[in-house]
Amino acid sequence: MTASAPTKEILVRAVNWLGDAVMTTPALAALREASPGARITLVAKPLVADLFKGHPDIDEVMVYDRDGVHRGFSGKLRMASALRARRFASAILFQNAFDAALLAFLAGIPERAGYSTDGRGLLLTRPVSVTAETMALHETEYYLSLLSALGVPRPATPALRLHVSEVERAGMAALLASLGIEPGRPLLGINPGATFGSAKRWFPERFAAVADALSDAWGAEVVLLGSRKEAPLSDAIEAAMNKRPLNLTGRTTVREMMALLERCAFLVTNDSGPMHIAAALGTPLTAIFGPTEWDRTSPLTKRARLVRADDIACAPCKRRECDREHICMLGVTAEMVIEASLGLSREVAGGRV
């Protein structure tokens, strides 16, 4: 009897932001398709690791906690030792940072592939150059382009993909029921935050106006969501609304937020991680864009409408904080968002998207 060949072990270094991580999922699907017999392990920071729990294109998630057990150089060596013990054949680095290449190098992984950015080219065995054309790609295509350079075929129709389990759905249904939300009641999600910085955040009073108008039009319960740091934004929206919303900001884990976004009939959001999560879960959404590159970071779904102000000379500036009176966001009115949301809702109901 001939012994079977050992399973090829592939390490993938995830990116650090939730939204960016969602945009790597078409590339993960392409890698899975091209390597059906391989074992794919994702190395990610804690929040991103939670995002990928149970993902069908990944066999295992390893947590790299640079703010905890893997803090400092001794922590990096501890993580490198754990990776070395796994005897990975190759590492694909979606993250562009020098740290990602250094960790793969310290782990002794023989093949290390990634974009040649952040001065790390010498640490990579298969560096891929970044061109002006590459930088102009939508972020989903940016990661697919890396794999294409490594010989991984591009999927015909790239799509975002996340996984929510039946247990998580049932848990969210139970939570909502305990808060008085009936199973068939439509939910309108409002996500006023954006982790990158305040420049990406629309105004609470305008979110409130949109929430009131759309909840009246659809007979929907409004639910406010986001991280604990974004609670003041949601509190301001709640104070400005005509009727009291369900405020779950800062009260959900990443996995619970995913189940909540999947449960929502519609989402109104800034350019943010929850925007991309909702897109991956098929939730229709209206996204408000100001200082960011809408053509590179827009949600990859037909069930989305983007609202932005035209002819703003300083946009997209890509700054975390605005020093020009937030004119790109001031140009987006509540009426624009309401109109876009109602239009998309009609298209979804008519089966056109």
RAHU-V475761 format. One record per backbone hydrogen bond with DSSP energy under -1.0 kcal/mol. CO is the residue of the C=O (numbers start at 1). NH is the residue of the N-H. If there is no record, write none. Layout:
<<CO,NH> <CO,NH>>
This chain:
<<8,39> <9,89> <9,90> <10,41> <11,92> <12,43> <13,94> <13,95> <17,21> <18,22> <19,23> <21,24> <22,25> <24,28> <25,29> <26,30> <27,31> <28,32> <29,33> <30,34> <31,35> <35,38> <39,10> <40,59> <40,60> <41,12> <42,62> <43,14> <44,64> <45,49> <46,50> <47,51> <48,52> <50,53> <52,55> <55,58> <60,42> <62,44> <65,68> <65,70> <68,71> <71,75> <72,76> <73,77> <74,78> <75,79> <76,80> <77,81> <78,82> <79,83> <80,84> <81,85> <83,86> <84,87> <90,11> <91,113> <92,13> <97,101> <98,102> <99,103> <100,104> <101,105> <102,106> <103,107> <104,109> <105,108> <111,91> <112,125> <112,126> <113,93> <114,128> <115,117> <117,120> <120,123> <121,124> <126,114> <128,116> <131,135> <134,137> <138,142> <139,143> <140,144> <141,145> <142,146> <143,147> <144,148> <145,149> <147,152> <148,151> <165,169> <166,170> <167,171> <168,172> <169,173> <170,174> <171,175> <172,176> <173,177> <174,178> <176,181> <177,180> <182,185> <186,221> <187,265> <187,266> <188,223> <189,268> <190,225> <191,270> <197,200> <198,201> <203,207> <204,208> <205,209> <206,210> <207,211> <208,212> <209,213> <210,214> <211,215> <212,216> <213,217> <214,218> <215,219> <215,220> <221,188> <222,246> <223,190> <224,248> <226,250> <227,230> <228,231> <230,234> <231,235> <232,236> <233,237> <234,238> <235,239> <236,240> <237,241> <246,224> <248,251> <253,257> <254,258> <255,259> <256,260> <257,261> <258,262> <259,263> <260,264> <266,189> <267,286> <268,191> <269,288> <272,276> <273,277> <274,278> <275,279> <276,280> <277,281> <278,283> <279,282> <284,267> <285,305> <286,269> <287,307> <291,318> <292,294> <293,296> <293,297> <294,298> <296,139> <299,301> <303,285> <305,287> <307,289> <312,315> <320,199> <324,327> <326,330> <327,331> <329,332> <333,337> <334,338> <335,339> <336,340> <337,341> <338,342> <339,343> <340,344> <341,345> <342,346> <343,347> <344,348> <345,349> <346,350> <347,352> <348,351>>
